[in-house]
Amino acid sequence: MKIEKDPYTALYPNPIALITCDDNIITIAWISTACYDPPMLCFAVNHERYSYELIKKSGEFVVNIPKKDMIREIDICGTVSGRDVKKFEKTGLTKVMARKVKAPMIKECPVNIECRVEKIIPLGSHDLFVGRIVSVDVDEDIMDNGEINYKKADPLCYIKGDYRAVGEILETAGFTKR
C-alpha cells in the first residue's frame, strides 16, 4: 500500500556539482541535463545566495564535477557563504582559467563544463538557471577510448542530507532491446 504525502522535493539521488562563478564556489545538488541539441544543463539556486547574484550578473559559470574524495571541500562550499569566506582559499582548491568563459575551473575536479546563461526561470524560492554548454574539459586520466570512464571519475550524489557514493553498474540502458 502507498502512503500519500504532501508535495515536497522527493526526487533522488541528485548529482553533486561545484559551480564556479567569478571568485566563488557553490555546491549544487539540484542540477540536471536539460537538452542535448544544443547541449544545455540546468540547476536551481535560491535568490538569497551570493552565487545567484554573481551568475546572474556575469552570465557565465563552470560546472565542476568533483570526485568523492573531495567531500570535505564539497561540504565547505555548500555550508559557508562566499560573501563571508574566500572558498578557494578555505578549501585549498586550485583555480584555473577556463577556455571559453571568464569563470574559473577547479583543477581537482576531473570534469569541468563551461556554460553561458541561456535563460533564468523564476520558480519561487529558487530560480532555474539554464546554461548552454560551450566547452567540456576532461582530465586525460579518466578517459578510455575517447569517453569518460565514470568509475575512474568516482562521482558522488546527494540524497536528503547525505553524500553517497555512486554504486555498481547493473545494466546498460537499452538492454531490453538487445
BAFI-3210 file (N, C-alpha, C; in Angstrom, 3 decimals, decimal comma, padded with zeros to 6 digits):
// residues 178
n [1|2|3|4|5|6|7|8|9|10|11|12|13|14|15|16|17|18|19|20|21|22|23|24|25|26|27|28|29|30|31|32|33|34|35|36|37|38|39|40|41|42|43|44|45|46|47|48|49|50|51|52|53|54|55|56|57|58|59|60|61|62|63|64|65|66|67|68|69|70|71|72|73|74|75|76|77|78|79|80|81|82|83|84|85|86|87|88|89|90|91|92|93|94|95|96|97|98|99|100|101|102|103|104|105|106|107|108|109|110|111|112|113|114|115|116|117|118|119|120|121|122|123|124|125|126|127|128|129|130|131|132|133|134|135|136|137|138|139|140|141|142|143|144|145|146|147|148|149|150|151|152|153|154|155|156|157|158|159|160|161|162|163|164|165|166|167|168|169|170|171|172|173|174|175|176|177|178]
n.u [000,841|000,482|001,491|000,166|001,791|002,296|003,193|006,664|010,263|011,051|012,600|015,316|018,469|020,517|022,854|026,075|027,545|030,147|029,834|031,391|031,771|032,841|034,947|034,091|032,593|029,920|028,130|026,025|023,159|020,816|020,649|020,731|020,841|019,525|019,024|020,071|020,631|020,693|023,517|022,658|022,375|020,778|020,135|019,026|018,901|018,707|017,467|018,684|021,267|024,748|026,119|024,070|023,626|026,134|026,267|024,028|024,735|027,204|026,611|027,823|029,306|030,952|030,464|031,694|032,628|032,988|035,207|034,640|036,470|036,665|034,957|035,073|035,699|033,486|031,438|032,186|031,945|029,236|028,193|029,088|029,032|030,013|030,042|031,182|033,409|036,379|036,244|037,955|040,431|039,867|039,264|041,460|041,354|042,280|042,321|041,804|042,186|039,392|038,550|036,674|034,939|034,742|034,570|036,286|037,778|037,854|040,713|041,098|038,793|037,677|036,088|035,000|032,561|031,934|029,802|027,301|024,801|021,630|018,976|016,933|014,696|012,113|010,959|009,981|011,012|013,474|015,377|015,564|018,431|019,329|021,828|023,884|026,080|029,380|031,923|033,668|035,821|038,054|039,864|042,661|043,372|041,017|039,829|038,785|039,177|038,281|036,061|034,480|035,437|033,424|033,723|036,393|036,170|034,817|032,367|029,945|026,799|023,876|021,557|018,886|020,264|022,481|025,721|026,541|028,204|028,458|026,955|027,357|027,422|024,506|023,258|023,232|021,697|018,896|019,176|017,082|016,274|018,150]
n.v [-001,182|002,241|005,372|008,545|011,664|015,121|017,460|017,587|017,949|015,192|013,802|011,679|009,949|012,960|014,490|015,805|018,962|021,383|024,656|027,246|030,737|033,850|034,600|032,592|029,629|027,366|024,718|022,522|020,512|020,284|019,785|019,196|017,567|019,350|019,613|018,125|019,054|022,190|021,458|021,662|022,464|022,542|024,188|024,808|027,711|029,397|032,702|034,256|033,477|034,166|033,402|033,392|036,086|036,621|034,858|035,646|038,282|038,024|036,147|033,773|030,603|027,754|024,324|022,116|018,845|017,033|014,577|011,749|011,832|014,444|015,314|016,860|019,457|019,864|019,955|022,213|024,265|024,248|025,050|027,457|031,007|032,771|035,456|035,912|034,253|033,328|030,920|029,382|029,778|028,812|026,098|025,181|024,488|024,535|027,190|027,456|028,829|028,968|027,822|029,109|030,749|033,353|032,625|030,716|027,388|024,378|022,800|020,305|018,886|016,334|016,729|019,530|021,796|024,259|027,051|029,289|031,511|030,838|031,181|032,363|031,134|032,087|030,469|030,372|029,929|029,391|030,049|028,808|028,215|028,036|026,759|027,103|024,785|025,388|024,406|021,435|020,175|017,616|015,510|013,749|011,289|009,996|009,166|006,756|005,273|007,634|008,384|009,345|007,539|006,577|005,215|005,689|008,439|008,674|009,759|011,319|011,413|013,103|012,575|013,621|015,113|013,499|012,555|010,388|007,535|006,615|003,735|000,293|-000,787|-001,932|-002,625|-001,794|001,013|000,383|-002,323|-004,135|-004,214|-005,531]
n.w [000,000|-000,737|000,709|000,837|000,566|001,385|-001,230|-001,896|-002,243|-003,358|-005,145|-005,943|-006,507|-006,323|-008,475|-007,538|-007,843|-008,155|-008,580|-010,224|-010,165|-010,990|-008,354|-006,704|-005,227|-005,338|-003,877|-005,520|-005,706|-007,003|-009,996|-013,533|-016,781|-019,504|-022,225|-025,322|-027,870|-028,759|-026,573|-023,198|-019,706|-016,471|-013,344|-009,990|-007,951|-004,894|-004,521|-002,580|-002,280|-002,538|-004,852|-006,706|-007,403|-008,597|-010,820|-012,266|-012,900|-014,354|-016,316|-016,895|-016,020|-014,472|-014,349|-012,191|-011,786|-008,981|-007,403|-005,241|-003,140|-002,516|-000,609|001,773|000,823|-000,806|001,089|002,615|000,672|000,349|002,743|003,744|003,131|000,215|000,510|002,917|003,132|001,484|-000,667|-002,344|-001,100|001,521|001,072|-000,318|-002,942|-006,406|-008,607|-012,038|-015,334|-017,476|-020,796|-022,496|-021,050|-018,527|-015,869|-013,379|-013,537|-011,542|-010,732|-009,435|-009,942|-012,071|-014,327|-016,097|-016,955|-019,086|-019,234|-020,577|-019,507|-020,616|-020,068|-017,389|-015,149|-013,131|-010,210|-007,602|-004,425|-005,483|-008,485|-011,795|-013,531|-016,816|-018,701|-021,557|-022,844|-023,564|-023,661|-022,744|-020,404|-019,714|-017,544|-018,707|-017,550|-016,798|-019,041|-021,453|-024,479|-025,781|-024,292|-021,180|-018,361|-016,008|-013,646|-012,990|-012,755|-010,401|-009,110|-006,855|-005,067|-003,814|-001,281|000,314|002,485|002,839|001,671|-000,915|-002,291|-005,735|-006,985|-008,139|-011,618|-013,010|-015,396|-018,907|-020,430|-022,501|-022,619|-022,709|-025,295|-026,716]
ca.u [000,000|001,207|001,069|000,246|002,447|002,189|004,272|007,974|011,345|011,308|013,440|016,639|019,544|020,876|024,308|026,681|028,451|030,689|029,702|032,247|031,331|033,815|035,922|033,285|032,184|028,708|027,766|024,662|022,685|019,625|021,227|020,370|020,905|018,261|018,843|021,318|020,884|022,090|023,762|022,364|022,075|020,047|020,238|018,228|019,619|017,911|017,860|019,454|022,658|025,732|026,396|022,947|023,940|027,324|025,944|023,078|025,464|028,231|026,030|028,696|029,663|031,512|030,011|032,846|032,144|034,023|035,370|034,148|037,471|036,597|033,753|035,292|035,589|032,084|030,643|032,529|031,375|027,787|027,741|029,517|028,719|031,104|030,049|031,981|034,567|037,013|036,162|039,161|041,451|039,469|039,297|042,723|041,127|043,085|041,590|042,476|041,419|038,569|038,896|035,712|034,203|035,616|034,530|037,384|037,516|038,533|041,683|040,952|037,604|038,073|035,267|034,597|031,628|031,838|028,457|026,773|023,383|020,701|017,689|016,681|013,256|011,680|010,133|009,502|012,181|014,647|015,258|016,232|019,390|019,570|023,111|024,338|027,428|030,248|033,149|033,788|037,230|038,102|041,207|043,058|043,475|039,723|039,309|039,041|038,655|037,598|034,881|034,734|035,247|032,791|034,293|037,601|035,752|034,499|031,427|029,085|025,486|023,287|020,199|018,242|021,179|023,624|026,570|026,630|028,998|027,661|027,120|027,769|026,641|023,617|022,990|023,358|020,395|018,505|019,491|015,892|016,073|019,217]
ca.v [000,000|003,512|006,428|009,845|012,717|016,443|017,668|018,033|017,586|013,790|013,202|011,248|010,780|014,158|014,608|016,940|019,761|022,617|025,656|028,410|031,994|034,837|034,023|031,887|028,246|026,947|023,317|022,387|019,147|020,349|020,038|018,152|017,808|019,945|019,474|017,682|019,771|022,350|020,923|022,571|021,904|023,498|023,987|025,756|028,450|030,329|034,081|034,885|033,009|035,069|032,937|033,771|037,428|036,563|034,189|036,497|039,456|037,670|035,349|032,628|029,766|026,443|023,207|021,270|017,592|016,570|013,160|011,539|012,176|015,895|015,507|017,975|020,698|019,955|020,370|023,607|025,172|024,245|025,447|028,825|031,956|033,486|036,853|035,950|033,363|033,063|029,456|028,774|029,797|027,961|024,683|024,812|024,100|025,300|027,909|027,501|029,561|028,210|028,102|029,944|031,662|034,039|031,933|029,749|025,959|023,791|021,823|018,996|018,214|015,695|017,217|020,932|022,099|025,705|027,406|030,651|031,514|030,919|031,649|032,235|030,944|032,223|029,340|030,536|030,124|029,233|030,290|027,799|028,730|027,138|027,141|026,470|024,247|025,904|023,611|020,428|019,870|016,336|015,012|012,617|010,018|009,313|008,865|005,460|005,237|008,874|008,577|009,408|006,310|007,120|004,564|006,458|009,788|008,495|010,793|011,026|012,031|013,656|012,097|014,176|015,418|012,591|012,370|008,950|007,081|006,042|002,283|-000,584|-000,796|-003,090|-002,949|-000,643|001,466|-000,258|-003,748|-004,955|-004,244|-006,314]
ca.w [000,000|-000,812|001,630|000,188|001,335|000,777|-002,188|-001,427|-003,167|-003,072|-006,186|-005,504|-005,958|-007,070|-008,648|-006,849|-008,663|-007,599|-009,627|-010,022|-010,765|-010,515|-007,430|-005,722|-005,494|-004,637|-004,044|-006,029|-005,917|-007,849|-011,316|-014,484|-018,211|-019,922|-023,674|-025,934|-029,116|-028,342|-025,230|-022,090|-018,395|-015,640|-011,896|-009,219|-006,908|-004,098|-004,869|-001,499|-002,322|-003,123|-006,218|-007,561|-007,915|-009,446|-012,088|-012,988|-013,392|-015,349|-017,393|-017,163|-014,871|-014,800|-013,531|-011,902|-011,207|-008,043|-007,063|-003,881|-002,125|-002,293|000,204|002,708|000,053|-001,233|002,248|002,943|-000,348|000,484|004,078|004,064|002,070|-000,436|000,991|004,145|003,079|000,187|-000,671|-002,929|-000,048|002,647|000,693|-000,946|-004,330|-007,343|-009,643|-013,338|-016,344|-018,412|-022,192|-023,223|-020,172|-017,568|-014,576|-013,299|-013,348|-010,385|-011,247|-008,802|-010,485|-013,327|-015,434|-015,966|-018,033|-019,208|-019,691|-020,610|-019,136|-021,744|-019,564|-015,946|-014,986|-011,737|-009,795|-006,225|-003,563|-006,332|-009,921|-012,594|-014,497|-017,942|-019,268|-022,793|-022,684|-024,627|-023,666|-021,690|-020,167|-019,001|-017,236|-019,557|-016,831|-016,608|-020,379|-022,075|-025,856|-026,120|-023,442|-019,738|-017,593|-014,808|-012,460|-012,682|-012,362|-008,986|-008,666|-005,731|-005,177|-002,592|-001,006|001,510|003,575|002,892|000,500|-001,160|-003,430|-006,811|-006,896|-009,233|-012,856|-013,042|-016,792|-019,798|-020,932|-023,742|-022,582|-023,008|-026,750|-027,351]
c.u [000,886|000,626|001,223|000,863|002,190|003,353|005,553|009,028|011,815|012,220|014,820|017,169|019,785|022,393|024,824|027,649|028,945|030,648|030,539|031,699|032,196|034,824|035,222|032,949|030,916|028,475|026,300|024,332|021,417|020,060|020,900|020,720|019,543|017,975|020,146|021,618|020,090|022,292|023,551|022,173|021,332|020,260|019,456|019,078|018,632|018,414|018,700|020,922|023,550|026,015|025,283|023,230|025,092|027,025|025,013|023,801|026,439|027,663|026,861|028,983|030,316|030,945|031,197|032,341|033,241|034,083|034,952|035,182|037,520|035,439|033,894|035,092|034,155|031,230|030,922|031,832|029,855|027,288|028,219|029,213|029,974|031,127|031,023|033,314|035,085|037,145|037,358|040,264|041,119|039,600|040,643|042,548|041,867|042,226|042,421|041,571|040,624|038,968|037,983|034,880|035,178|035,618|035,655|036,877|038,246|039,406|041,438|039,731|037,956|037,267|034,822|033,749|031,400|030,490|028,230|025,288|022,536|019,386|017,653|015,168|012,892|010,728|009,441|010,705|013,486|014,326|016,042|017,131|019,561|020,842|023,433|025,783|028,279|031,585|033,094|035,262|037,305|039,559|041,489|042,995|042,136|039,080|039,717|038,386|037,820|036,361|035,301|034,474|034,722|033,252|035,558|037,245|035,312|033,532|030,665|027,752|024,997|021,874|019,768|019,195|022,408|024,388|026,724|027,519|028,043|027,984|027,524|026,878|025,807|023,371|023,164|021,986|020,130|018,743|018,297|015,628|017,134|018,730]
c.v [001,246|004,493|007,747|010,863|014,048|016,625|018,175|017,553|016,162|013,109|012,858|010,200|011,998|014,176|015,838|017,634|020,946|023,632|026,866|029,586|033,077|034,152|033,184|030,478|027,978|025,461|023,257|020,902|019,138|020,749|018,879|018,554|018,356|019,700|018,956|018,380|021,065|021,836|021,982|021,777|022,952|023,157|025,089|026,382|029,378|031,744|034,762|034,471|034,028|034,696|033,308|035,123|037,382|035,951|035,058|037,691|039,098|036,913|034,134|031,870|028,491|025,437|022,266|020,016|017,032|015,052|012,986|011,841|013,678|016,259|016,674|019,312|020,938|020,490|021,824|024,551|025,233|024,775|026,822|029,728|032,612|034,964|037,004|035,212|033,257|031,538|028,778|028,708|028,806|026,471|024,232|024,342|025,065|025,885|027,886|028,212|028,594|028,611|029,152|030,883|032,281|033,383|030,901|028,311|025,525|022,654|020,415|018,217|017,622|016,145|018,641|021,269|023,604|026,070|028,909|030,567|031,742|031,545|031,476|032,191|031,056|031,087|029,546|030,825|030,078|029,695|029,193|028,493|027,663|027,631|026,374|026,039|024,698|025,160|022,611|020,057|018,638|015,947|013,774|011,281|009,350|008,965|007,459|005,477|006,461|009,186|008,670|008,033|006,761|006,440|005,304|007,871|009,810|009,562|010,387|011,734|012,438|013,092|012,635|014,345|014,530|012,608|010,864|008,659|006,520|004,559|001,575|-000,419|-002,077|-003,578|-001,686|-000,289|000,857|-001,746|-004,627|-005,062|-005,079|-007,676]
c.w [000,000|000,198|000,894|001,129|000,640|-000,197|-001,511|-002,414|-002,888|-004,094|-005,626|-006,455|-006,842|-007,251|-007,902|-007,799|-007,847|-008,734|-009,273|-010,812|-010,143|-009,603|-006,372|-006,192|-004,700|-004,912|-004,450|-006,185|-006,776|-009,250|-012,248|-015,908|-018,615|-021,406|-024,260|-027,255|-029,147|-026,917|-024,145|-020,813|-017,595|-014,162|-011,205|-008,119|-006,204|-004,363|-003,797|-001,496|-003,023|-004,585|-007,190|-008,226|-008,918|-010,815|-012,919|-013,629|-014,523|-016,543|-017,764|-015,869|-015,385|-013,816|-013,408|-011,202|-010,298|-007,920|-005,602|-002,800|-001,842|-001,362|001,198|001,995|-000,413|-000,089|002,627|001,966|-000,280|001,812|004,528|002,878|001,526|-000,081|002,156|004,046|001,646|000,080|-001,323|-001,874|001,063|002,315|000,151|-002,386|-005,258|-008,455|-010,926|-014,334|-017,212|-019,827|-022,830|-022,372|-019,177|-016,187|-014,537|-013,218|-012,072|-010,897|-010,702|-009,302|-011,846|-014,549|-015,117|-017,188|-018,060|-019,836|-019,722|-020,297|-020,383|-021,292|-018,055|-015,775|-013,503|-011,368|-008,447|-005,355|-004,356|-007,757|-010,625|-013,612|-015,574|-018,609|-020,530|-022,582|-023,867|-024,707|-022,521|-021,601|-019,276|-018,762|-018,086|-018,824|-016,513|-017,956|-020,811|-023,447|-026,194|-025,291|-021,975|-019,131|-016,235|-013,532|-012,027|-012,221|-010,900|-008,435|-007,409|-005,927|-003,790|-002,458|000,348|002,687|003,673|001,581|000,323|-002,356|-004,477|-006,876|-008,169|-010,465|-012,852|-014,461|-017,602|-020,350|-022,298|-023,752|-022,934|-024,509|-027,455|-027,762]
res [m|k|i|e|k|d|p|y|t|a|l|y|p|n|p|i|a|l|i|t|c|d|d|n|i|i|t|i|a|w|i|s|t|a|c|y|d|p|p|m|l|c|f|a|v|n|h|e|r|y|s|y|e|l|i|k|k|s|g|e|f|v|v|n|i|p|k|k|d|m|i|r|e|i|d|i|c|g|t|v|s|g|r|d|v|k|k|f|e|k|t|g|l|t|k|v|m|a|r|k|v|k|a|p|m|i|k|e|c|p|v|n|i|e|c|r|v|e|k|i|i|p|l|g|s|h|d|l|f|v|g|r|i|v|s|v|d|v|d|e|d|i|m|d|n|g|e|i|n|y|k|k|a|d|p|l|c|y|i|k|g|d|y|r|a|v|g|e|i|l|e|t|a|g|f|t|k|r]
***
